[in-house]
Amino acid sequence: MHPASPPPDRSGLNALLRNRPFLALWTGQLLAQVADKVFYVLLIILLEAGSYRPWPAWEDSPNSMRSAVMVAFTLPAILFGSAAGIFVDRFSKKQMLVGCNVFRALLIIALPFLSKSFIVLLVITFLVSIVTQFFAPAEQAAIPLTVSREGLMSANALFASSTMGGIIV
């Protein structure tokens, strides 16, 4: 009599990395994290280099410009965060993820070709942040669509780890 072989592990890291739909989603998340951080660094460089003309009242106050950029990043989360989740639930997660990433990329690519006015930088920053409010819930809602119930905890942990890693970097 042969011993029964153990059931295949459907919840560990190895199972996740063999799951092509999950791997595609996770890779997309990693690339989006890198792109977000590059955009943040680009904004800091542009502000520090004085590449964008400030409003006349802020010419001697780079801190005001930095604060305005932080508000442009944060305000969409307050205004659209809750509604974005409801909106995302009504559409294909894959289309939402791809559409959001394409739109964010187009906004960032357009930046060098637009006016060097600080207001343009604020508007682009605000729009990128709005789109991110729709990307994040679509990404979270897509995880259970790609992983078995047993693998959900590992998948969420992997996503959370890479998100925190992106913040630290």
C-alpha positions as CSV (number, residue, x, y, z in Angstrom):
1,M,0.0,0.0,0.0
2,H,1.4,3.4,-1.0
3,P,1.1,6.4,1.2
4,A,-1.3,9.0,0.0
5,S,0.4,11.9,-1.6
6,P,-0.2,15.2,0.0
7,P,-2.7,17.5,-1.7
8,P,-1.1,20.1,-3.9
9,D,-0.3,23.4,-2.1
10,R,-2.7,25.9,-3.5
11,S,-2.0,28.6,-0.9
12,G,1.7,29.2,-0.7
13,L,4.1,31.5,-2.6
14,N,5.1,28.8,-5.1
15,A,1.5,28.3,-6.1
16,L,1.0,32.0,-6.5
17,L,4.1,32.3,-8.7
18,R,2.8,29.5,-10.9
19,N,-0.6,31.2,-11.3
20,R,-0.2,33.2,-14.6
21,P,-3.2,35.5,-14.1
22,F,-2.0,36.4,-10.6
23,L,1.6,36.8,-11.7
24,A,0.4,39.2,-14.5
25,L,-1.6,41.2,-11.9
26,W,1.3,41.3,-9.4
27,T,3.8,42.2,-12.1
28,G,1.5,45.0,-13.2
29,Q,1.3,46.2,-9.6
30,L,5.1,46.2,-9.3
31,L,5.5,48.2,-12.5
32,A,2.8,50.6,-11.4
33,Q,4.5,51.1,-8.1
34,V,7.8,51.9,-9.8
35,A,6.1,54.3,-12.2
36,D,4.4,56.1,-9.3
37,K,7.7,56.5,-7.4
38,V,9.5,57.7,-10.5
39,F,6.7,60.3,-10.9
40,Y,7.1,61.5,-7.3
41,V,10.9,61.8,-7.8
42,L,10.3,63.6,-11.1
43,L,8.0,66.1,-9.3
44,I,10.6,66.8,-6.6
45,I,13.3,67.3,-9.2
46,L,11.1,69.6,-11.3
47,L,10.2,71.7,-8.2
48,E,13.8,71.9,-6.9
49,A,15.2,72.7,-10.3
50,G,12.8,75.6,-10.7
51,S,11.6,74.1,-14.0
52,Y,8.0,75.4,-13.4
53,R,7.1,79.0,-13.1
54,P,5.4,79.6,-9.7
55,W,2.5,81.9,-9.1
56,P,3.8,85.4,-8.5
57,A,2.8,85.2,-4.8
58,W,4.9,82.1,-4.4
59,E,8.1,83.1,-6.2
60,D,10.1,83.2,-2.9
61,S,8.3,80.3,-1.3
62,P,9.2,76.9,-2.6
63,N,7.6,75.3,0.4
64,S,4.2,76.6,-0.7
65,M,4.7,74.9,-4.1
66,R,5.6,71.7,-2.4
67,S,2.6,71.9,-0.1
68,A,0.3,72.6,-3.1
69,V,1.7,69.5,-4.9
70,M,1.0,67.4,-1.7
71,V,-2.6,68.8,-1.6
72,A,-3.0,67.9,-5.3
73,F,-1.9,64.3,-4.5
74,T,-4.0,64.0,-1.3
75,L,-7.3,65.8,-2.2
76,P,-8.4,63.2,-4.8
77,A,-8.3,60.4,-2.2
78,I,-10.6,62.5,0.0
79,L,-12.9,63.5,-2.8
80,F,-13.0,60.3,-4.9
81,G,-11.7,57.4,-2.8
82,S,-15.1,56.0,-1.6
83,A,-17.0,56.7,-4.9
84,A,-14.2,55.1,-7.0
85,G,-14.7,51.7,-5.3
86,I,-18.4,51.7,-6.2
87,F,-17.6,52.8,-9.8
88,V,-14.9,50.1,-10.2
89,D,-17.3,47.4,-9.1
90,R,-19.5,48.0,-12.2
91,F,-16.8,47.5,-14.8
92,S,-14.2,44.9,-15.9
93,K,-11.3,44.9,-13.5
94,K,-8.8,44.2,-16.2
95,Q,-10.1,47.0,-18.4
96,M,-10.1,49.4,-15.5
97,L,-6.5,48.5,-14.5
98,V,-5.2,48.7,-18.1
99,G,-7.2,51.9,-18.8
100,C,-5.9,53.6,-15.6
101,N,-2.3,52.7,-16.2
102,V,-2.5,53.9,-19.9
103,F,-4.2,57.2,-18.8
104,R,-1.6,57.8,-16.1
105,A,1.2,57.1,-18.5
106,L,-0.2,59.5,-21.1
107,L,-0.6,62.3,-18.5
108,I,3.0,61.9,-17.4
109,I,4.4,61.6,-20.9
110,A,2.5,64.8,-21.9
111,L,4.1,66.8,-19.1
112,P,7.3,67.8,-20.9
113,F,5.2,69.0,-23.9
114,L,2.9,71.2,-21.9
115,S,3.4,74.8,-20.6
116,K,6.0,75.1,-17.8
117,S,3.4,76.8,-15.6
118,F,3.1,75.5,-12.1
119,I,-0.7,75.3,-12.5
120,V,-0.2,72.7,-15.3
121,L,2.0,70.7,-13.0
122,L,-0.7,70.8,-10.3
123,V,-3.4,69.8,-12.7
124,I,-1.4,66.8,-14.0
125,T,-0.6,65.8,-10.5
126,F,-4.3,66.1,-9.5
127,L,-5.4,64.1,-12.5
128,V,-2.8,61.3,-11.9
129,S,-4.0,61.1,-8.3
130,I,-7.7,60.9,-9.4
131,V,-6.9,58.0,-11.8
132,T,-5.0,56.3,-9.0
133,Q,-8.1,56.4,-6.8
134,F,-9.8,54.2,-9.4
135,F,-6.7,51.9,-10.0
136,A,-6.3,50.9,-6.4
137,P,-9.7,49.4,-5.7
138,A,-9.7,47.7,-9.1
139,E,-6.4,46.1,-8.2
140,Q,-7.7,44.9,-4.8
141,A,-10.9,43.6,-6.3
142,A,-8.9,41.7,-9.0
143,I,-6.9,39.6,-6.5
144,P,-9.8,37.3,-5.6
145,L,-10.6,36.8,-9.3
146,T,-7.1,35.4,-9.9
147,V,-6.5,33.3,-6.8
148,S,-8.2,30.4,-5.1
149,R,-9.8,31.0,-1.8
150,E,-7.0,29.1,-0.1
151,G,-4.4,31.4,-1.7
152,L,-6.1,34.6,-1.0
153,M,-4.3,35.3,2.3
154,S,-0.9,34.7,0.7
155,A,-1.8,36.8,-2.3
156,N,-3.0,39.7,-0.2
157,A,0.2,39.5,1.9
158,L,2.4,39.5,-1.2
159,F,0.5,42.6,-2.6
160,A,0.8,44.4,0.8
161,S,4.5,43.6,1.0
162,S,5.3,44.9,-2.4
163,T,3.1,48.0,-1.7
164,M,5.0,48.7,1.5
165,G,8.3,48.0,-0.2
166,G,7.4,50.6,-2.8
167,I,6.6,53.2,-0.2
168,I,9.9,52.5,1.6
169,V,11.9,52.8,-1.6
